[in-house]
Amino acid sequence: MQQPVQENYTISGYFVFFIIGVCQAAANIFNFQARIVRDAGQDSWISIIIIGLGLNVIIWMIYKMLGNPNKDVIDLHQTIFGKYIGNAISLLIVGYFFFMALFCFRAYMEIILVWVFPTAKVWTMAAFFICIFYYVISGGFRVIAGFSFFYLFLTPLLWWLYFPVKQGEFHNLLPMFNHSVAELLQGSRASGFIFFGLEALLIYFPFLKEPEKHSKWAHFAILFTTFKYVVLIIVTLMYFSQGLLQHALWPTLAMTKIIEFSFLARFEYLFIFLWMLVIVPTVCIYIWCCTRILKRVTVLKPRITLPAMLAILFIAANTFKERTQIVLLENFINKIGFYFIFIYIPILFIISIFAIRRVQSN
């Protein structure tokens, strides 16, 4: 088992609200609507509520199996499966977090390339972001957590929803409760990707001060994310017809495009660039998780693994030349993320209960 994290490297438990929240507000906020509407239609907001409430159970499981004494999923793997098999499973999670970082990174760059700089080169933009990632991650977990705090200041941007509501039609939400339970659950399954990010808690859990006393902040993060996406899907359904919505590439950006001021004609540009304050900490958290796992299960130090991971991220981002390739990556991420959160974590929780009891009895 790892040594306790020194106090000067830890953060207050309430920071988990910002870390989880910022990951769940990443690139998914721009195009999550179409996936849910295909299954749940105008009742999509119910599907989001269902999965949001269910994720509070997942949070409870994570705090239950990692607390007392504070440990991470790497320790848990070693306790349950032994050192070698446990470390092998932990290394697989490195790949998971890397693909999550790659998707958020490349999806956001695609938005910038299409909406703002259509003539820019992928490699120049990727190099710019890689330098930022290195600067933030090399500062340590406390710096990443502090960067996530900007998420709080971006929340007031939701005021812009007033404009699409003003032009929307309430009857687009009718008839309500018109879908079966199976369709609503399928919609919940399709909306699972908007909640990705909470699983990083499995890695940075030991860096939280007295996490058992501050678990409420993780639950608040899930509830706030649920509320935010419920409001956003309702506004989207009012503004778009369902037929048009299913063919809209980035519905959220399309709604911001209608906003104009005398001093600012293209509000969506401001919205896109401010969202960099969400994308940067999200990618940094995922890459930091990769370097943390490698440090724990191998002899490689972050000063070696961090530049290597960022170099691989740079190369991987440049391999995506077509929009269809990004869509394939998104579909892949949606599948493995759903299985990881809703299948692997509950199974690990059940196994951990018996494994810890066995260790304590011996």
N, C-alpha and C positions, 0 to 999 in steps of 0.2 A: 504493500500500500504506500502511496506517495506521502511525503512529509507535508504537514499542514502548510498552506500558503502563508507567507509572511504578511503581517497586517498592512505594511506599507504598499503591498501589491493588491490589496482587496478593495472592494467598493461597497458602498452602502446597499442594503437589500432592495431599496426602492428603485435603484437604477435599472432593475430588471424590467420595469415598466417601459422604459425608453428603449432598451436593447431589443426586447421582443417586439415592441410596437414599430420600431424603425424597420426591422426585417420584414414585417408583414405589410409595410406600406411601400415596398420596393416596386419594381417595374410592373408587377401584377395589377396595380391599381389602374393602369391605362387600358387594359383589354380583358378584364375578367368577366364582363357582363355577358358576352355572346355565348360562352361555354355553358353558363348556368341556364340561360333562357331556352336553350335547345331542349332541356329536359323538364324544367319546372315552369316555363312561360312566365306569366304575370305573377305567379306565386313564388318567384325566385327568392324573394326576401325571406320567405318562410324557411327555405332550404338553408340560407345563411344562418338564420337564428338556430336551427337545429344543430348544425355542425359547430357553431360557436359555443353553444351550451355543452356539447359533447367534449369539446377540447378542454374544458375546465376539468373534466375527469382525467384527461391525459396529464395536465399540469399537476394535479393531485398525486398521480402515480409517480411522476418524476421526483417530486419533493419527498414522497414517502420512501422511495427506494434509494435515494442518494443521501438523505439526511441521517444524522446521528450514527457514527460521526460523518462529517462532511466528506464526500468523495465524489468522483466523477464516474462516467460510464466505463472508463478504462479499468478502474479498480473493480467495478462490478463484473466486467467480463472475466477478469482474472480470478475473481472469487468463484464465479459460477462454472467457467469452462476450463480453468487452469491457465497457467502463464502463457503457453505457446498458442493454444487455440484461441484464448481470449485476446491476445495481441494481434493475431491474424484477423479476427473479426473487427478489432479496432482499426486496423489498417484499411479495411474495406470502407469504413466510415470516412476515412480521408478522401477516398474517391467520391463519396456522396457529397461532402461539403464542397469539394472542388467543383463538381458539376453545378451545384447550386450557385456558387460564386460566378462561374462562367455564364450561366444563363442570365442572372441579374445584370452582369456587366455588358454582355453582348446585346441583350434586349434593349437596354437603355441607350447604348451607342447607336442601335438601329433607329431609334426614335430621333435622335439628334441628326443622324445622317439624312433621314427622310424629310424632317420638318424644318431643320435649321440650316445645315451645311450639306446639301446634296452633292456637292463637288469635292468634299473633303475625302481624304484617304483614310481607310480603316486603321492602318498601322500608325499614322501620326496621332490620331485620337486615342488609340489604345496605349501608345507610349506615354501620352500626357497623363492618362488616368493611372497607369502603372506607377509612375513617379509619386503620385498622390497616395496611392495605396501603400507604397513602401514607407513613405514618410509617417503615415498614421500608424501602421502596424508596428514599425520599429520602435515607436514610443511606448509600446506595451498595452496591456488590456485596459488599464485605467484611461489611457488616452482615447482608445476606441469607444469606451463607455461614455467618456465626456463628449466625444463627437456625436454620439447618438442622442445627446440631450437636445440637439437642434431640432429633433423631431417635434418637440413641444411647441416650438415657435412656428412650425409649418402648419400646425393644426388649424389656426384661424383662417388658412386659405380656403377652407370649406365654405366661406361666405359666398364664393363665386357660384355656388349651386343655386343661388337665388335667381340667376338669369335664365338657366334652362327650365327651372320650375315655372317662371313667369311665362315662358313660351310653350310649356308642356300642356298635355291634356290628361286630366285625372281619369277619364274613362278608359285610358289605356291600361289601367290597373284592374279593370273589371272584366269578367266576374272574379271575385276573390274566392279562395279555397276551392278552386275548380280542378285540382289535380289530386290524383291518388297518393297514398302514402308512399308507394313504390316510386312514383315519379318525383316526389319531394326528396326522398332519400337519394335518388339518382342525381338530382340537382345538388344535394349536399356533397355527394361524391365528386361532382364536377367542380365544386367551389372550394374543395379542400386546399388547392394550391395558394389561395390568397392568405392562408394562415401559416404557410411555411415560415420557419425562422425560430419557432419556439424550441425546436429540437436541439439548437445550439446550447441551450441550457444544460444539456447533458455533459458538456465539456467545461463550461466556465462556472459551474455550480460551486466548486471550492473557492472561487474568488469572491463570493458573496459573504458579507458579514452577517452572521446569525440568520441564515436563510429561512430557518423554520419559523422565525418571528415575522418575516416579511413576505411570506408566500402570497399574501393577499394582493401584492402589487403585480405578480404574474397573472393572477386571475383578473385583476382590473385591466391589464393590457389586452387580454383576450376579449373581455366584455367591450372595451372601447373599440377594438378592431371590428367586432361584430356590429356594433352600433354604426360605425363609420361606413362599413360596406353595405349595411341595410339601407341607410339613407341614400347612398350613392346609387344602388341598384334601383330604388324606387324612383329617384329623379331621372335616371336613365330610361326607365320604362315609360315615364311620362313624356319624355322628350322624343324618343324614337318609337316607331312601330316595331313590332317583333320581327317582321320580315326584314326591315332595313337594318335592325340591330345585328342580326346574324351575319350580315355582310360587311359590317363596319369593322375596320381594322383596329382603330384605337378610339372607342366611343368617348372615353373621358376627355381626350384631347379635342375631339370634334365638338364637344359641348363648350370647352373653354374658348374655342375659336370665335364664338359669337359675341364675346365680351369685348367691348371697345370703350376707350376713354379718350378724352380730348388730348391727353398727354401720353397715351399709350394705345397704339392701334393694334398691336399683336400681343395680347395678353398671354397667349399660349406659349410664347417664347420665354416669358418670365416664369411661367409655371414649370416648363421643362427644365430650365437652368436651376431654379430653386430646388427641384427634386434631386439634384446632384447631392444635396446635403442628406438625402435619404439613401441613395445608391452607394455612396462612398463608405459609410459605416457598415452597411449591409454586407458588401463584398469583403470589407476588412474583417468583419466578425467571422465569416466563413473561412477565409484564408488563415486567420489566426487559429481557428479550431484545427485546421490541417497541421499547422506547425506545432501546435500544442500536443496533438496526438503523436506526431513523429518524435517529438522530444521525449515523450513518456515511454514509448515502446521501442525506440531505437537509440543509438548513440549520437544521432544527428542533432545538432544544436540549431536554434532558430536563425542564427547568423548565416547558416548554410542553407537551411530549408526554405527560408523566406525568399531570398533572391531566386532560388530554383523554382519555387511554386509560382512566383510572379512571372518568371520567364516562360514557364509552360503556359500560364494563363494568357500571356501576350501572343504566343504562337497559336494557341487554340482559338483565340478570338479572331485571328486573321484568317483562319481556315474557313470561316463562314462567309461565303460570298453571295448567297442567295437568301431571300426571305424564307423560302421553303425549308432550308436547312435549319433556320432558327425555330421554325414551327415544329420540326421534328425533335429538336432539342427540348423545346417546351413540353411536348407530349411525353417525352422520356422522363423529364424532371417531374411532371405531374404524377406519373405512375409510381416512380420509386419513392417520391416524397410521401405520397399517400400510404404506401405500404410500410414505410419506415415509421411514420407517426401513429397510424391507426392499427397496425398489425404487430410490428416488431416491438414497439415500446410496451404495449399491453402484455405481450408474451414474455418479454424480459421482466416485467414487473411480477408476473405470476411465478416465473422460475426463481426470481430473486428472493421471494418470500420463503420458499422452501429451502433454498441454498443457504440463506442467512441463518435460518433456524437450525439447519444441520451444523453449520460452523459454530454457532453458539452452544449447541448441545455437546459438542466435542470439547 
